[in-house]
Amino acid sequence: MCHSDYQNELLELMAREVLLLILSDIRESNFFALMVDEGTDVSNKELMSVCLRYIERAKLRAFEKFCGFYEIPNIASSTIVKTITDSLTRFNLSLEKLRGQTYDGASNMLGKKSGVAKQIRTLQPKALETHCHGYSLNLAVKGTTQECKLL
């Protein structure tokens, strides 16, 4: 049981169990929002993270849950949309219950003609898109700290 293969398998089984519990809560809440970001890791692989936001109906509390990283071949909007729809299918979540989508300000994500938000909105018109406030805050803090270094 000390071999890394056994440990990795055990961690994977525990992660699946946690994800199943999260998805069960999301299904009970009826509606959810999607938060997606993409980036490159240190080995130069394109990765996409998926988080879901939902409201617990009993106590009206909001939750944001990380649901996974996905390696993608490129950051084209069509690739990201396909990965999103595939992951929602695997999660057994219907696009009919999607009510919001949040992305960074990159043109492949929020582009008005063919961005991810536009393509998802075509599939589900009720899924309103917004710029990620956390990302905006991160950019503001980064800019401020860089200006302070110059002084």
TORKOLTOR-599292 format. One record per atom (N, C-alpha, C, O): residue in three letters; x, y, z. Coordinates in steps of 0.02 Angstrom, whole numbers, plus 32768, in hexadecimal, padded with zeros to 4 digits. Atoms other than C-alpha are relative to their C-alpha. Example, Ala and Ser with C-alpha at 12.3 -4.5 7.8 and 13.67 -1.06 7.14 Angstrom:
2
ALA802D7FC58000;ALA82677F1F8186;ALA802D803C8000;ALA8061803B8021;SER7FD67FC57FFD;SER82AC7FCB8165;SER7FD980378025;SER7FF2806E802D;
END
This chain:
151
MET80297FC48000;MET800080008000;MET802B80408000;MET801080777FFD;CYS7FD47FC57FFF;CYS809880748004;CYS801580157FBA;CYS8030804C7FB1;HIS7FEC7FEF8044;HIS80B580707F49;HIS7FD6803A7FE6;HIS7F9B80407FF5;SER80227FC48019;SER808881107EEE;SER7FC27FF07FD6;SER7F9280167FD5;ASP803A80138028;ASP801180B47E78;ASP7FC37FF5802C;ASP7F8B800A801B;TYR8037800C7FD2;TYR7FA6807B7F0B;TYR7FE78042801E;TYR7FAB804D8024;GLN80137FC07FE2;GLN7FA981277F5B;GLN7FDB802C7FCE;GLN7FAA804C7FE0;ASN80217FD98033;ASN7F7A817C7EB8;ASN7FBA7FE67FF2;ASN7F8B800D7FE9;GLU8043801D800C;GLU7EEA81037E9C;GLU7FD18011803A;GLU7F978021802F;LEU80287FF07FC6;LEU7EAC81207F4D;LEU7FEA804A7FFF;LEU7FB1805A800D;LEU80117FB98005;LEU7EB481DE7F36;LEU7FCD800C7FCA;LEU7FA080357FD3;GLU80307FF78037;GLU7E5781D07E91;GLU7FBB7FE88015;GLU7F8980088004;LEU804180197FE8;LEU7DCD81687EE2;LEU7FE080318031;LEU7FA3803C802F;MET801B7FD07FD0;MET7DBA81E67F6F;MET7FE980407FDC;MET7FB5805C7FED;ALA80137FC48026;ALA7DB682787EF3;ALA7FBE7FF47FDC;ALA7F9380207FDA;ARG803F80108022;ARG7D2C82217E90;ARG7FC580018030;ARG7F8F801A8020;GLU803580017FCE;GLU7CC782077F2E;GLU7FEC80478015;GLU7FB18056801B;VAL800E7FBA7FEF;VAL7CD682BF7F5E;VAL7FDB80227FC7;VAL7FAA80467FD3;LEU80227FE3803A;LEU7CA582F37EAD;LEU7FB87FE87FFB;LEU7F8C80107FEA;LEU8044801A8002;LEU7C0C82827EB3;LEU7FD380238034;LEU7F9980318026;LEU80267FDD7FCC;LEU7BD482D57F56;LEU7FF180487FEA;LEU7FB980617FF4;ILE800A7FBB8018;ILE7BED83837F0B;ILE7FCA80017FCA;ILE7F9D802B7FCC;LEU803080028037;LEU7B8C83557E6E;LEU7FB97FF08019;LEU7F8880097FFD;SER8041800F7FE2;SER7AFF830D7ED8;SER7FE1803F801D;SER7FA5804C8014;ASP80197FC07FE4;ASP7AF083B47F33;ASP7FEA80307FC9;ASP7FB780517FCF;ILE80107FD38038;ILE7AF084137E8D;ILE7FBE7FEB7FE0;ILE7F9580167FD0;ARG803E8017801E;ARG7A6683A67E46;ARG7FC38011802B;ARG7F8E80208011;GLU80377FEF7FD2;GLU79FB83C77EE1;GLU7FF0804B7FFE;GLU7FB8805F800C;SER800B7FB87FFF;SER7A1184837ECE;SER7FDA801A7FC3;SER7FC480537FC2;ASN80257FF1803E;ASN79BE84837E21;ASN802880287FCD;ASN802B80147F93;PHE7FDC7FD78030;PHE7A2A850B7DD1;PHE804980088016;PHE805980018050;PHE7FB97FF77FF1;PHE7AE4852B7DC5;PHE801F80317FCF;PHE800380417F9A;ALA7FD97FD4802C;ALA7B6585A07D7A;ALA80447FE07FF5;ALA805C7FB8801E;LEU7FC1801E8016;LEU7C0685757D23;LEU803880338005;LEU802F806D7FF0;MET7FC57FD57FFD;MET7CB185C07D47;MET803A7FD97FE0;MET804D7FA47FF8;VAL7FCC80238025;VAL7D3B85927CCD;VAL803B802E7FF5;VAL8033806A7FE7;ASP7FC37FDB8010;ASP7DEF85CA7CB9;ASP80307FD07FDF;ASP80307F947FEC;GLU7FCE80298021;GLU7E7B858C7C4B;GLU804480218008;GLU8049805E8011;GLY7FBC7FE77FF9;GLY7F36859D7C56;GLY80327FCA7FEF;GLY801F7F917FDF;THR7FCA802E8011;THR7FDD854A7C37;THR80267FF08040;THR8036801D8067;ASP7FDA80127FC6;ASP803984E77CBC;ASP804B80047FF1;ASP805F80177FBA;VAL7FB87FF98008;VAL80F684DF7CD5;VAL801C7FD27FCA;VAL80527FE07FAF;SER7FE9802D8035;SER8106844F7C59;SER7FE380137FBC;SER7FE87FEE7F8C;ASN801B7FE3803E;ASN80B084BB7BD4;ASN7FC37FDA7FE6;ASN7FB77FD97FA9;LYS803E80208013;LYS800E84577BD4;LYS7FC68030800D;LYS7FC68054803F;GLU803C7FD77FF7;GLU7F6984B17BBC;GLU7FD07FDD802F;GLU7FBE7FA38024;LEU802F801C7FCF;LEU7EF684947C51;LEU7FC3802D8006;LEU7FC8806A7FFF;MET803F7FDC7FF6;MET7E4384C67C70;MET7FE47FEA8043;MET7FDF7FAE8050;SER801F80117FC0;SER7DF684CE7D1E;SER7FB5800E7FFB;SER7F9F803F7FDC;VAL80497FF87FFF;VAL7D3C84BA7D3B;VAL7FE980028049;VAL7FF87FD58070;CYS801F7FF97FBE;CYS7CE284F87DD6;CYS7FB5800C7FF4;CYS7FA280297FC2;LEU80487FF68005;LEU7C2784F77DF3;LEU7FE88025803E;LEU7FFE80188076;ARG801E7FD97FC9;ARG7BC385717E5D;ARG7FB67FEE8003;ARG7F957FE97FCF;TYR804780117FF7;TYR7B1A85447EA6;TYR7FE880198043;TYR800F802C806E;ILE80207FE97FC2;ILE7AA185747F2F;ILE7FE17FC48023;ILE7FBA7F9F8004;GLU802080337FD8;GLU7A7284FC7FB9;GLU7FBA801A8012;GLU7FB3804D8034;ARG80447FE67FF9;ARG79B5850D7FBA;ARG7FE880058048;ARG7FC580348059;ALA801A80017FBC;ALA799684E28071;ALA8015803E8028;ALA7FEB805B804B;LYS7FE77FC77FD9;LYS7A03856D80BA;LYS8012803C7FD5;LYS802B806E7FEF;LEU7FF07FCA802F;LEU7A1A85DA801F;LEU804980178006;LEU805780538006;ARG7FB87FF17FFE;ARG7AD885D0802B;ARG801F7FF17FBC;ARG800E7FBF7F9C;ALA7FDE800A8040;ALA7B4685E37F92;ALA80407FD8800A;ALA80647FE2803B;PHE7FC380287FFF;PHE7BD185667F6E;PHE802280037FBD;PHE800180057F89;GLU7FD88007803C;GLU7C5D85647EF0;GLU802D7FC4800A;GLU80547FC1803A;LYS7FDA803E7FF8;LYS7CAB84BA7ED5;LYS802B7FF37FC3;LYS80147FF87F8A;PHE7FD280148035;PHE7D4384897E70;PHE7FEE7FB97FEA;PHE7FE77F8C8013;CYS801480418019;CYS7D1583F77DFF;CYS80347FDD7FD4;CYS802A7FA37FC2;GLY7FCC80238024;GLY7DB283D37D9E;GLY802B802A7FD2;GLY801880617FBD;PHE7FD37FE68032;PHE7E4583FC7D2E;PHE7FFB7FD37FC3;PHE7FF57F967FC9;TYR80018026803E;TYR7E4183C87C79;TYR803880177FD3;TYR804080537FC7;GLU7FCD7FEE8030;GLU7ED483C27C03;GLU7FDF80077FBC;GLU7FBA7FDA7FA6;ILE801F7FF38041;ILE7EA0840D7B5D;ILE8037800B7FCC;ILE806D80247FDD;PRO7FCC7FFB8034;PRO7EFF840B7AB7;PRO801080487FED;PRO804880567FD7;ASN7FF57FBA8011;ASN7EEA84C77A9A;ASN7FCB802A8024;ASN7F9E800F8044;ILE802F7FD57FDC;ILE7E8C855E7ADD;ILE7FCD80217FD1;ILE7FB280567FE0;ALA80357FE8802D;ALA7E1885767A49;ALA7FBD7FFB8023;ALA7FB17FCC804A;SER80417FFF7FDE;SER7D6985A27A82;SER7FD87FC07FF2;SER7FB57FA7801F;SER8026803E8010;SER7D1F850A7A28;SER80197FC5802A;SER7FF27F9B803F;THR7FE480367FD6;THR7D9684967A87;THR7FE880078048;THR7FD67FD58067;ILE80167FF57FBB;ILE7D6784E57B2D;ILE7FB67FF08008;ILE7FA27FD2803A;VAL8048800F7FFD;VAL7CAC84DB7B08;VAL7FF47FB57FFE;VAL7FCB7F9B8024;LYS800880498004;LYS7CBC84247AD8;LYS80147FDF8043;LYS7FF27FB1805A;THR7FEA801C7FBF;THR7D1C83FF7B7A;THR7FCD800F8036;THR7FBF7FE58061;ILE80337FEE7FCF;ILE7C99845D7BE0;ILE7FC37FD37FF9;ILE7FAB7FB6802A;THR803D8028800B;THR7C0684017B91;THR800E7FB6800F;THR7FE27F93802A;ASP7FEF80457FEF;ASP7C61835A7BA1;ASP80027FF5804B;ASP7FEA7FC38065;SER7FFC80087FB7;SER7C8583787C59;SER7FBB80038020;SER7FAD7FDD804E;LEU80457FFD7FE5;LEU7BD083AA7C7C;LEU7FDA7FC07FF2;LEU7FB37FA9801C;THR801F80418010;THR7B97830C7C24;THR80197FCA8030;THR7FF17FA3804A;ARG7FE580317FD1;ARG7C0D82A37C8F;ARG7FE6800C8047;ARG7FDD7FDD806D;PHE801B7FF07FBE;PHE7BCD82FF7D2A;PHE7FB57FF38004;PHE7F987FF9803A;ASN8048800A8003;ASN7B1B82D67CF3;ASN7FDA803F8013;ASN7FA8803D8037;LEU80207FBF7FF5;LEU7AEF838F7CF9;LEU7FE8801A7FBC;LEU800D801A7F8B;SER801E7FE9803E;SER7A7B83D67C76;SER800F804A7FF5;SER800D80728024;LEU7FF87FB98012;LEU7A9F84797C1B;LEU7FC08027800D;LEU7FC280648014;GLU80407FDF7FF2;GLU79E6849E7C39;GLU800080228044;GLU7FDA8051804F;LYS7FFF7FE47FBD;LYS7A1284C57CEE;LYS803980338009;LYS8042804D8040;LEU7FC97FCF7FFD;LEU7AA785367CC6;LEU7FE380467FFC;LEU7FBF80577FCD;ARG801B7FBC7FFE;ARG7A8085EA7CF6;ARG803580367FFE;ARG802480717FF8;GLY7FCC7FCE8001;GLY7B2886407CF9;GLY80427FE37FE9;GLY804E7FA77FEF;GLN7FBE80148015;GLN7BD786397CB3;GLN80318039800C;GLN802280737FFD;THR7FCE7FCE7FEE;THR7C7386937CED;THR80447FEC7FE3;THR805A7FB37FE9;TYR7FC0800C801F;TYR7D1886A47C91;TYR802C803D800B;TYR801580728020;ASP7FD47FC58001;ASP7DB287137C8C;ASP7FF080287FC2;ASP7FC480147F9B;GLY80127FD38037;GLY7DB1879E7C0C;GLY801E7FEE7FBD;GLY801980167F8E;ALA7FE08011803F;ALA7E0F87417B83;ALA7FCC7FFC7FC8;ALA7F937FE97FD3;SER802F7FFE8038;SER7DC287517AD7;SER7FE57FBB7FEE;SER7FAD7FB47FD6;ASN80198043800F;ASN7DB686947AC1;ASN7FC97FEB8031;ASN7FA27FBE8023;MET803280117FCE;MET7D4A868F7B5E;MET7FC2802D7FFB;MET7F8A80147FF9;LEU80387FD18000;LEU7CDE872C7B56;LEU7FF680247FBD;LEU7FD180557FB9;GLY80087FE18041;GLY7CED87577A9D;GLY7FB780017FE9;GLY7F947FCF7FF0;LYS80467FF68012;LYS7C48879A7A5A;LYS7FEA7FD87FC3;LYS7FAF7FC87FBC;LYS80128024803E;LYS7C4F873D79B3;LYS80047FB48008;LYS7FD57F917FF6;SER7FF980497FFC;SER7C91868F79DB;SER80227FE98040;SER803E7FB38042;GLY7FE280147FC1;GLY7CCE868D7A8F;GLY7FD97FC88021;GLY7FA27FB6800D;VAL801F80387FDB;VAL7CA686017B09;VAL7FBB8016801A;VAL7F8B7FF18014;ALA80407FE87FE3;ALA7C1E866A7B5E;ALA7FCA80037FCB;ALA7F917FEF7FD7;LYS80317FFA8037;LYS7BC8868D7AB8;LYS7FE87FBB7FEA;LYS7FAD7FB17FDE;GLN801380438016;GLN7BCC85D57A86;GLN7FD57FDC8034;GLN7FA57FB98022;ILE8029801E7FCB;ILE7B89859B7B2E;ILE7FBC80218002;ILE7F897FFF800C;ARG80407FDC7FFF;ARG7B0386227B27;ARG7FD47FE97FC6;ARG7F967FEA7FCC;THR8027801C8037;THR7ACE85DA7A7E;THR7FE07FBE8014;THR7FA77FB08001;LEU801C80407FE8;LEU7AB785307AD2;LEU7FCD800A8038;LEU7F9D7FE4803D;GLN802D7FF27FC8;GLN7A62857B7B6C;GLN7FF9804C8008;GLN8023806B8028;PRO80097FB77FFF;PRO7A1E862D7B58;PRO7FF9801D8046;PRO80048059804F;LYS80087FE77FBC;LYS79FD863B7C14;LYS804280058027;LYS8043801D805F;ALA7FBF80007FDF;ALA7AB786287C3E;ALA802380437FF5;ALA8049804B7FC5;LEU7FE37FBD8006;LEU7AE986DE7C58;LEU804B7FFE800F;LEU80617FDC803E;GLU7FB87FFF7FF5;GLU7BA387037C4B;GLU8015803F8024;GLU7FF68074801E;THR7FE47FC77FDD;THR7C0A87757CB8;THR804C7FF78005;THR80667FC08001;HIS7FB780007FF7;HIS7CC087A47CCE;HIS800D7FEB8048;HIS7FEB80018076;CYS7FF080197FBE;CYS7D0F874C7D63;CYS80188039802D;CYS804A8059801E;HIS7FED7FCA7FD2;HIS7D1787C77DF5;HIS80427FF08024;HIS8069801D8032;GLY7FC180137FE1;GLY7DA387647E47;GLY803B800E7FD3;GLY807080237FEA;TYR7FCB7FF38030;TYR7E0A87737DAA;TYR800D804B7FFA;TYR804680617FF6;SER7FF97FB78003;SER7DE9882F7DA1;SER80258019803E;SER805080448039;LEU7FDE7FEC7FC2;LEU7E1F88417E57;LEU804A7FED7FFC;LEU807580148011;ASN7FBB80178006;ASN7EBD87DC7E34;ASN802880307FD3;ASN806080427FE4;LEU7FDE7FD1802D;LEU7EEA884F7DA2;LEU800C80448021;LEU804080628018;ALA7FF87FC07FDD;ALA7ECC88EA7E0D;ALA80377FFD8034;ALA805F802B8039;VAL7FCC80087FCC;VAL7F3988AA7E9B;VAL80457FFA7FDF;VAL807580187FF6;LYS7FC180088024;LYS7FC188767E20;LYS801980447FE6;LYS805480557FEE;GLY7FEE7FBF8019;GLY7FC089227DCF;GLY8016802F8037;GLY80468055802F;THR7FF07FD67FC7;THR7FC4897A7E77;THR80457FEF801C;THR806D801C802A;THR7FBF80147FE4;THR805789157EB8;THR803980107FD1;THR807080207FE7;GLN7FCB7FEE8030;GLN80B989327E18;GLN800D804A8002;GLN8047805F7FFC;GLU7FF77FB77FFC;GLU809B89EE7E26;GLU802680128040;GLU804F80408040;CYS7FDE7FF27FC1;CYS80D689EA7EDC;CYS804B7FF07FFB;CYS807480128019;LYS7FB980128009;LYS817989947EA7;LYS802580367FDB;LYS8061803F7FE5;LEU7FE07FCC8028;LEU819B8A227E2E;LEU8010803E8029;LEU803D80648017;LEU7FF77FC47FD7;LEU81918AA67EB7;LEU803D7FFD802A;LEU804C802C804E;
END
